Amino acid sequence: MTSPDKYVLITGKIARRALERTMNSFAMTSAWEIKMLDCSVSALMSTGFIARKLAGKQRELAGKTIIIPGLCQGAIDEIYQVTGCRVLRGPKDLKDLPIYFRGSVPGNSGVEENGVVHISESPIKILAEIVDAHRLTIDQIVSRARYYYEKGANIIDIGSSVDEPFPHLREVIRTLKTQGFAVSIDSHRQEDIIAANQAGVDLVLSVNSFNLELARELDCPVVIIPDDDGDLMPLYRNIEKLESWNKSYVVDPILPPLTMGLAESIGRCQEVRRHFPECAMLLGLSNVTELVDADSTGVNAMLAGIATELNINYLLTTEVSHRARGTVQETKRACNLAYRAMTAGSLPKHLDYGLLTIKDPYGNGFDETELREMHYEIKDENYRIFVTEQFIYLFNNTLFLRGTHAQEIFSHLAVKDSVHAFYLGRELSKAELALCLGKKYTQDYPLRWGYLNETEGKGSATGGGDDS
């Protein structure tokens, strides 16, 4: 975000003191001021209301950037029209202003500058395997290929069986190629590899000492792997043979599952990269992501970061088990995150919150003292719900409750209207979940689940800007 001479933060009566404390809590490189409008709850302001209150103040606001509360509804162009100022929509929660001014945009895989998002795309290519493709119809394979492509796959990998035939393999590959997909095949059956080559496959996985001669007959590059014992010397000799045959290849040192030699295999990857600094390399991630009782987002982020450090060119993954659902998209996202960090020489932090699904990058900022101050200012019967590190709070002009369970708080409410009861039950249940997981809670808005429920577009504009 560009730093102008001065920011003007719009707020209402209840949030003014909390806003002032938040802004004083971190070092701002630009000057700022708070402008309180005649409205108790800032979230209830509309852009039209703000525009009316700022009308006639062009001289006072000249050269400044106006930041309105993130929950304000309406087109921010209305404010620009009466002030001539650059207008930004701030975060939904004023406690997130430190993150906002650092230029971090939660859930965004690019950097936003003047309303334009610039994506840093990793050069790593993602191979997404359709496991047991020989058991699927062509339509099923095409449907799965489209799904993988939409989630970020660059190459569709056709997985076959060691024992079962794949009679429609040629038709599968030709159909996928006709529809514009790059295709690889993962097979140890010689007849399948030859058939795939005849159909125009782009890459063959995998060859080693036992079938290396087959590579000489193929028109496409091959992925070469170590022999069964994992010794790198036979791998090196096979690489030398492929180079003497002028045969294109990709090296896969093989990653085993966690607790089964993963750390040692990463060391082998480093050794291969030292011996062959210019060669293309592939890592298969499925042995790790599919075989550990841990959320795949973090596992994929770590593996993609290691792959980026090692200058890996291809990552092979799939989504077989239920726990690995979303892995292709997560891997692509993780590669972009690691690449952005490496390119900038920075940590992969505050760049893209899309892989923080269960946990949040920031928590609930209010404490009980601040909430009681808000309670003192409230004059109406509408319930406000907040979550802190320890409790759920619900209050209006006459009531102030706190607890750790939705039912505990709801039992103190004499709500007769069924629609209102449903609303409060839903919000309190959401607040309880946020308290349990340490997630950020904002009343009337869904909890944040990273890339699983993120939306595109941010509310910033200069002149007649975007109001997304």
N, C-alpha and C positions, 0 to 999 in steps of 0.2 A: 504494500500500500504506500502510495506517495505521501510524504509528510508535508502538508501545507503549513502556513504560518500559525493557524489557530483552529481548534475544533470547538464547536458549540454543541453541547449534549442536551437534548431536550428530555425533560422528565416531568413527573407530576408531584403532588405534595407528599404522598406517602413514601415514595422511593428517593426523595431528594437527599436525605442524610446518608442512606446506604450507598447511593451513587457517589457522593462526595468522598466517603471513606474508601470506596473501591478505587477511585481515581487517585487518591493520595497514597494508595498502598503500593504503587509501582512507579518506576521512573519513566516519565514521558519525555520523548525528545522534542515534542511540539507543545506549544501553549494550548490550554484548554479552559473552558468556562462552562458552567452549568446554567441552563435557563429553565426555570420552573414555570410551567403554565398553570392556569387556573383549572386544574383537573386533579381529582384525588388519585386515581389509578392510571398510571401512564399507559398501561396495556390497552385501556379502553379508548385512548385517543385515536382518532382517524387522521389520515394525512390531510383531509380537508379541514378538520378542526385545527391542526397545527398551522396550516397555511393561513387560516383566518387570524389566528393569534399573532402570526409573524408579519402580517400585511402592514406595510408602512414602515418597516424597520430595515429597509435596504441599506441605509447608510450605516446603521449600527452593525449589520451583519456582513458588510462588504469585505470580500477577500477571505471569508471564513468558510469552513466546511461544516455543514449541519449533520449531526448524527441523531436519528430518531430511534426510539425504542423498537426492538425487533418484532414485537408483537403488534405494532400499529398496523391497521388495515388501510388499504387504499393505495392509489398511485402516487409515488413520490414526486412525479412530475408536477403535481399541484403545488408543492412547496417551492420547487425551482421557479415556477412561473411568477410567484409573488416576491421572491427574495433574490433571484439571480444567482444563488449560491449552489455550489456542488452539494449534493445530498446523498447520504449513505444510510442504509438501514443497518442498525447495530444488531448485536446478538439478542436472542430472546430473553436471556438472563443478564442483568447488568453485571453480575459477578464474573461474567466471561469477557468483560472488556479488556483485561490484560492480554488474553489470548487473541482477541480481535485486533488489538493494536500491534501485535507481533506479526500480523499478516497471515496467521494460520486460519484456514477455512475448514472446519470439521467436515469430513466426508468427501473432500474434494481432492482429486488426484493431480490437480494442476495448480499453478500459481496464478492468482487473480490480480490483474493490473489494469486499471481503467476499464473495468467491466469485461475484460477478455481473459479467458482461462487458457493458459499455455501448458500443454501436457508434455511431460518428459517421458518419452517412450523408450523402454529398455530394448536393446538389440537382441536379447535372448528370445529365441523362438520356442513356443510351447507346442509340444506334441501331446495330443489327447488321445488316449487309447480306447478304442471300442473293444472291450474284452469279450472273448468268445463270439466274435462276429460271425463265425461259421454257422452258428445256431440261429442267426437272425435273418429276416427277410431283407431284401434290398431296400424296401421302403423304411423299415426300422433302422437300418444302418444310416440311410440318408437323413432321417429325422434326428438321430443322435449326432451325426456330423454337424448338422445345422445348429443344434444346441451348443455343442462345443465351440463352434466358430463364433457364435454370438457372445460366448463367455470369454473369448480371448485367445482361443487356440489358433495357431498358425498352420499346423499340419495335423491331419486326421490319421491316426495310427490304427491299422487293422490288426487286431489280435486274433490269432488262430490257435489251433490245438496241436500238441505233439502227436496225438494218436488219431484224431478224427479228420476225415477229409473235408475239403472246402471246395465243393464242386462249382459254386457260383462266384468264386473269387475274381476271375477275370471281369465278369459283368459288374461286380461291385466296384472294382477300381475304375473301370471305364465310365461307369455312371457318375462316380464322385468327381473324376477328372473333368467330365463333360460339364458338370455343374460348378466348376471353378475351384475345387478343393485341391490343395497339395496333399499327397497321400504317401504314407509309409506303411510297411508291413512288418509285424513282429512275429517271426516264425523260424522254426528250426527244420521244417520239412522242406526238403530240396524241391519237390514238385510244386509246392506253394510258392516258393521264392522264384522259381523259373516262370511260373504262370503270372505272377505279379509283375515280373520284369517285362514279359511280353505285353502286358496290359498298360505299361507306361508308368509304373510306380516311381516315386521320386526318391525313396530312401528305403534300404533294407536293414532291418534289425534282426538278428545280430550274427556275426561270424567270429570264429576263433580258430584255433589250430586244426580243429576237426573238420571244418568245412570251408577253410580259407580258399581253396582252389576254385570254389564256386564263384567267388568274387570276380574272377577273370572273365566270366561269361556275362556279367551283368552290365547294363548300360547306365546304371545309377550309382551313386556313392553307397558305401556300406558302413554300418556301425560295427566296430571291432571291439570285442570284450576280452577280458582275461580268460584263461582256461579255468577249469573247475577249482583248482587250488588257490587261485588269486595271485599266483606268482607273476610279477611284472615282466620278467625276462622273456618268457615266450611271447607276451604281448608286444614287447619292443621288437623282437625278431619278426613278428607278423607285420608290424607297421613298416619295417624296412622292406619286406617283400612287396607289400602293397605299393610302396613308393617306387620300387624297382619296376613294377608293372605299370607305373604311371596311373594308379588307380586312386580315385578320390575316396576319402574315408573320414569317419568321425569316431573318436575314441570314447568309450564308456567304461570307466574303471569299476563300475557296479557299486551301488550303495546297498548294504544289507540292512535289515531292521535294527532298530535301537536295541541295545543289550546283546546284539549278535555280531558286533564288530564294526559298528557305524563309525566310531571315532578313528579306528585304524584305516578304514576305507577312505576317509577324508584326507588322511595323510598320504594315501596312495594317489589320490587326485592331485595333491600338491606336487608329488614327485613326478607324475606324468606331465604336469604343466611345466615344471622346471626342465625336463628333458626335451619336451616338444612345445616350446613357447608359442609357436604359430599355428599349431594344429587345432582343428575344430574338436570340441569335446561335448559330450552329452552326459547328463546325469538322470537316472530314473528315480523319481521321488516316491513312487507308490509303495515300495517296501517299507518306507518310513511312515508315510501319512496314513496308510491303510491298516497298519499293524501296531498302533499305540492308542491307549485310552486317554487321549488328550484332544482338545479342540483343534481342528485342522488349521485354523487361521494362524495361530502362533507357530505351529510346526512349519507351515509353508513359508511364513515370513523368515524364519531362521534359515531354512534350506535355500531360499532364493537369495538371501544375503550372502551366504557362503558361496553360492554359485556365481554371484556378481563379483565377489572378491577374487575368485579363481578364474575369472574371464571365461566362464562356461558359455557355450553357444546355444545349446539346446537343453530343454528340460522335458522329460517324459512323465506324464502323470495320467491319472484316470479317476473315475468316481464310481467304484464298485460297491464298497460298503456304505451303509447309511451315514456313518460318521464322517465319510469323506465327501459328502454332498457339498457342492460349491467349490471343490478344490481347484478346478481349472481357472475359474474367475479369481480365486484367492491367489493362485500362483502368479497369474498375470499381474495382478495388483501389487503383489509383493516384489516382483521383479522391477516394476516401475518405481516403487518406493526406494528400493535399494540403489537403483541406478541414479535416481535424483540425488540421493545422499552422497553417493560416490562422486558424482559429477560436481557437486557443490562443495565437496570436502567437508561434509557435515555429518552429524548423527541422523539416523532415520527417525527423527522425532519432530513433531509439530509440522510434518509435511503432508501427511495424508492419514486421516483417522478411520479410513474405510475398513481396515483389518481389526480394529477394536470393536468387536461385536458384543461379547458378553460383558466385558468391562469397559468403562468410559475413560476418555482422556482427561476428564476433569469432573469434579464432584459438585455437590450442592454447597453453595458458598455462604448461605445465611446461617447465623446462630440464633439462639433463643432470645438474646437481648435485642437484636435487630427486629425479630418477628414481633416481640412485644411492643416495640416502638411503632411498628406498622399497625398492630391491633389498636393501639391508643388513638391513631389517626382515623380509623375506619368509622364511618357514620351509618353504614347500611347493613342489611341483614345477609348479604351475599357471603357465602362461605369461601374463604381462601385456604388452599391446601399447599403446604410446603414440606419438604423433607430435608433433614440435616443428617449429620453423620450417625446420630443415635436415635432420632425419633421422627415420627410423622406428626405434623401439626395441622390443626384445622381451627379456624377462628372467623368470627364476624364481629359486629359491633357489641355483642353481649356475651359471646362465648369464646373461650380459649381452651382448646383441648390438645393433648399430646399422647402418643402411644406408639406401640411397635407393630400393632396388627390392625388391619382394616376393620374387622368386626368389633374390636375393642373400642374404637372411636365411634363407629357408626351406631353402636348401642346407646350412645348418649344423645343421639339426635332424634328429635320428634318430627320426623319427616312423614307427612301423610300423602303427598302427591307421588304417585308411582313413577312418573317420568323423572322427577327430581331425585327420588330414592335410587333409581337405576343409575342416574348420572353420578351421584355421590359414591355409590358402591363401586362403580367402575373406576372412578378416579382414586378412591382409597385403595382398591386392590392394586392398581398401577403403582401407587405410592409405596405400598408394602413391598412389591417386587423390587422397586428401585432401592428401597432401604436394604433389602436382603442382599442385592447384588452390588451395592455401592454405586448405582447408576444415578445420573442426573434426572431430576423430576421437574417438569414444568407443567403446571395445571393446564388442561385442555389440549395438550400436545402429546403425541405418542412418545414412548421411550425410544432412545436412540439405539439401533442395532447395527451400526456400521454400514457396510455396503449392502446389507440385507434390506434396509429400508431407507437408504439415503435418496434424496431428490436432487435433481440438477438445477442449477441457476442460483444466483445470489442477488440480494437486493442492494445493489449500488448503482448510482447513476450520476452522470454529469449532464446537465441540461435535460433534455427529454429522455432520460435513461430508462433502463429496464426496471420493472417492478415485480420481478419473479420472486 
